[in-house]
Amino acid sequence: MIQKPRGTRDFLPDEMERRRHYEGVLRHVAETFGFREIATPIFEEAELFILRSGSNILNELYAFRDKGDREIALRPEMTAPAIRMFVNSMSNEPKPIKMFYFGQCFRYERPQSGRYREFYQFGAELIGNKNPESDAEIIALAASMIKALGLRDYRIRIGHIGVLRQKLADAGVPKEKTAEILQKLDKKLYDEAEPILIDLGVSDLARQEIFDLTGTVGGMEVLSNVPGEAGDYLRSVAEILGRMGVRDVDIDLGVVRGLDYYTGMVFEAEAPALGAEKQICGGGSYTLSELFGGEQVFSTGFAIGFDRILLAMEKEGIEYGLRGIDAYVVPASDAVRGEAYGIVSMLRDSGISSDMDLMGRKMAKAMKHASSVGAGKVIIVGEKELSERSVTVRDMSSGDQTLIRISELVRYLS
Ligand code: HAM
């Protein structure tokens, strides 16, 4: 038997229905914030991701040469494609541009629960400005989405990568080494960051200050300890979020992010129930357009790990009730099968989801099957009833049966 590739999943109909439902919830929230959906190719020129995503992403890139000898990569994320699309075709549109997307991404990671090689992101990008208003709008959207899904136990942590970058620069860390150290700090690998900093001649005091900074965590009150422009900036973001009623956020200057393109505010959301792979959302402000041949435009955005957030909801016991179908038509004998086809077509034409036995089952077995496909009502088409232009409608939850005229059936079921 051929199996699916490692780190990928099949979604069976029940799971797919649940996924589509929650995808719809997220889409609805994005639209209520004035964001509009986009779609970009699943593969891109590899260079798009090589330019600025950073070594984490590069090590995990699914890249190959196509038949035309072009270096191609499956997208590991959708921010770079969205900005490429903006530079190609939207750069003259009035700002801000508010876009969202949903689709699969690919990273060659070691698979485990909540970590896949093919996974889905629901993300949003706000292109146009570097100001607290834009960042607050993006954080508020992420918070509303998580809330709309019904997840209860999660934390949103907001930081500012500029503070840490400045601190590293002040401590004498050269620009080309910054990304490597940030990546260690992102994974809280202080033991690995320390010898690199020592090699670079960073003093004991400066190292301590760097580690202390990443440990600045707490409610909005810790912002009073954050100096300079970044502190003022985050205070403004916090103020707007307060006005918008977004309260489930903390400050954490240790939020570093695994991608290299962030320049200012950064944020993450995590669901502790997920254990090791608990990050359900990540984002922040960045600029990429100038790398792709456009003018420099500031943007801010995030992506929710759709698979992970669904896993977290499952762990919290949030149940999704399958829709089933409205009606299942059962001909009582082969003689009335033709009439039954007519009835099922009439229901479908009226938008009533309906199905009919295709396996030649006898009555009792057909009823059982109707129950297994989650039919709300069974329409029994019998010869005697047909002679009165009627059918018997059985309610599958109560077991009640009613004789209904065929001409009244659509209205009755609606
Ligand atoms: P990211 O943090 O790399 O950011 O990914 C966003 C989310 O995708 C993560 O928080 C996580 O929930 C989910 N995720 C990442 N890798 C996997 C995986 N292997 N399996 C399952 N879920 C995964 C970005 O991708 C940025 N583009 C976000 C962004 C948008 N920043 C600005 N705009």
Residues whose N, C-alpha, C, O or C-beta is under 5 A from the ligand:
A	BS01	HAM	E77 M78 T79 R107 E109 G114 R115 Y116 F119 G123 A124 Q279 I280 C281 G282 G283 G284 G301 F302 A303 I304 G305 R308
